[in-house]
Amino acid sequence: MQLNKTNKYDMNNDVSIVVISCDKYMDLWMPFFNCFFKYWPDCPYPIYLATNELEYPDPRIKPIKIGLDQDYSSNILRILEQVESQWLILWIEDLIIKSKIDTVKILELINLAQKNNVGYLKLSVDTPLVFPHNKKEIIAPIPKKVKYRSAIGLALYRKDVLLKLLIPGANAWELDKSKKSNFLEDSFYGLTTNLRCNPPIPVINAVIKGKWSYEAIRFFKKEGLNVNISNRSRISLKSHLYIKLYNFRLNIYQILRKYWYD
């Protein structure tokens, strides 16, 4: 699917951004929203922050309080009960925007997904990306059995499809690895490799398994953000190098135009 050349869209307002978090990750809220509004000041969608009991003191953010943590699937189900829109951009709080977002591009992507009734559209340029048929194609179906085909992180969902993907008792990692999308008739789309060097939502992964990433520490310093990093350790050098090698492997797959299948 290609982007429309016009700047006029029949924008469907039935979209909400839902940032999924919890009270123990409140140290991420300041850098997340500081960068969000700095780099996406004209965001056209309502923004929700899902937490346990706390809320972020900003009138632009609508709180969703779910109380004590249950399993991840149950938490999402309780969140969905408090969001009326039928389309949601689920966003994990450790994915922090690092540069300016082109709202026109986002509107194009969302409208393209809605007009084709896509059930899921991955909005980040990590795996899986889809190999395009031409240089203008920017979203396309993710083949069945591709690893992380319906991964939680940064993606647009039709609410009814998200409900189908939830697995009773599942944690976030189990939902990421789930193969349930392979048995659904709904379409699952991703960005194509044409957008790899110009992502619509450029982000850094600030926390990995509860620890600060190297990239996050450098980014906070560059941004002049007074983030208290003392409450978390940094990932080990071994883990950092492992991630580098992991991403190198994915880059080789993309160069060879090969998918990583389950």
N, C-alpha and C positions, 0 to 999 in steps of 0.2 A: 504494500500500500504506500502511496506517495502523498506528500503534502500538497495541499491546495495552494495555488499562487496568490489567491486573494487574501486580504486582511479582514474580510467580513465573515463572521461565523455565526451560525445559529447556535450560540452557546447554550448548552444545557446546564442550568443552574443547580441541577440535582446532584451535585458533587460536593463532598466534604473531605477535608484533610484530617486524618486521625493519627496523632502522634502517640504511639504506644509506649508507655513508660511505667515506672513504679516509684514509690517514695525513696527507695534506697539508691535510685539513680538520679536524684534531684540535683546532684552536682553537675549534671549535663544540661540542665534546662537553660541556664543562663547562656552558655556558649551556643547552644542550639538555636534559641530564639533570637539572640543577638545577631547571629549570622543569617538567620532566616529573614528577618525584616530588613537587614542591611542589603542583602543580595536579591531579595524578592519583595520589594516594598509594595508592589502593585498586585500582589497575590489576590486573585478574584474569588477564592473559595473560603468558606468558614473553616476555622482551625480549632480542632479539639485536642486537648491533652488528657489522656487517660492515665489516672494515677490510683493510688489506694485511698488516701485521705487528704493529702496536701494538694495545693494548687499553685500555679505560677501567677504572680501578681501583675497581670497585664490584661486590660479589658478587651484586647483583640483576640484573646484565647479563651475558648469555652471549656470549663473543666468537666471532666467525666470522672466521678469517684466510684470505684467498684468495691471498696472495702478490702478485706483481707484477700491476699493472693490465693487463688486455687491453681489448677493446672492452666496452661496457656490457652488451650481451646476454650475452657470455661470462662476465662477472663475476656477473651475476644467476644464470646457470646453475650456476656453482660454489657460489654461496650456497645455492641450493635443494637442492643435494646434501647440505647439512649441517643442513637443517631438516626434521624428520619430519612436522610437522603438514600437513594437506591444505588448510588455510585460512591465509592470511597477510595481515597488514596491512603493506604496504610503506610506509615512511616515510622521506623524505629529510631528512637531518640539519639542513638550513637552515630547516625549518619548525618553529618553536619555539612550544610552548604558551604562551599569554599570559593565560589565566584558567582558573578551576576547571572541571573536567570532571565531568559527571553520569554516573557509571558505569552507573546503571540505564538511562539513555537509550542508551548505547553497547551494552549487552547486548541491549536491544530491537532496535536496528538490525541487529546481527550475527545474532541469532536469526531475525529476519524475512528477512534475505538467505539464511541457510542453509536455512530451511524451504521457501523457494521456489527453492532450488538456483541462486541468482544466480551468474553466473560472475565478475562484477566489480561492486563498489559503490564509487563515488567518495565519500570521506568528508569532503571539504573543500567550502566553499561558493564556491569560485571556479568559473569556467566549465569544463564546462557544468553548469548547474542545469536541472532539469526543471520544466515548468509543470504544476501539479497540477490535478485535476478538482474538488477540494473542499479545504476548509480543514484537513482532518484528514490528508490524504495527505502522507507524508513521504519516501518513496522511490518511484521510478517508472522505467520503461525510458527510456534515452537513445535517441532515434531514430537510425537508421543515417545515416551521412554527416555527422553533427554533428561539428564540429571538436573535437579532443582527447577523443574518445569513450572512449579507453582510456589516458589520460595517466598517466604515472608521477608520483608525488608523495606522495599520502596516500590510499590506497585499499585496500579488501579484495579479495583475489583468491582464487579457487579455484586451487590450484596447477596443475592440469592446464590451466586456461585461460591462466594466465600463461605456461606453457611454449609454448602455441600462439602467443602474441603475440610471442615473442622472434624477432628477425630476425638471422641470422648477420652479424656485423660491425657491427651498428647501434650508434650512440651514443645517449645519453639523449634528445637532441633529436629524433633520427629515430624513436625509440620513441614519444615524445610525439605526434608528428605522424602516426604510422602509421595507415593506413586498413584495416589487417588485420582489425580487429574487425567491419567491415561484411560480411565474407565468412564469419563464424563463426555457427553456429546458437545458441551460448551467449548468455545474456541479459546485457546491460550496463546497469547501473542507476546513477542519480545521486540526490542529495538534491533535494527539490523546493524551490521558492522560498519555501515556508512556513517553512523553517528558515534562510533567509538572514540574518535578524536575530538568530537564536539558534542559532549553529552548534554541533553536537555536539562538535567538536574545534576550538576557536578557536586560530588560529595566526597568527604573523607570518612573513613571508618575509624572513629575516635577511640572506641573501646573494643577490645577483643578478649572474650572470655573473662570479662570483669577487670581487665588491665588496660592502661593507656597504651595506645599504639605510638610508635616513634613519630609517625606523621602528625598525630594530634598535638604532641608537645611542641613540635616546630611550628605548626599552624597557629596555635594559641599565642605563641611569642610574636609571630609575624603580625597577627591581628591586634596585638596589644590587649588581649583578654586576660583579666586577672582571675584565672581559674585556679582553684585550690587543687593542685595535683597530688598533695601529700596523702590524701585519703585512699589513693589507689597506687599500686605498684605499676611499673612499666612491664610490658611483655619482655621476656628474656631475649637475649640476642639469638639464641637457638630458634625460638618461635618466630622472631622477625625474619631470619634467614629462610625458615621453612615457608613462610608466606611469600617471600620473594620467589622461591623456587616453584611454589604452587602456581603463582601468577605467570611465571615464565612458561610453565607447562601449558597453561590455558592459552597463552599467546601463540605458542607453536600450533595448538589445535586450530586456532582461528586462521593462522597463515595457511594451513593445509586445508581449511574449510571443512573441518571434521567436528562433529558433535561429540560431546562426552555423554555416552549413554550409561544408564544404570546397569 
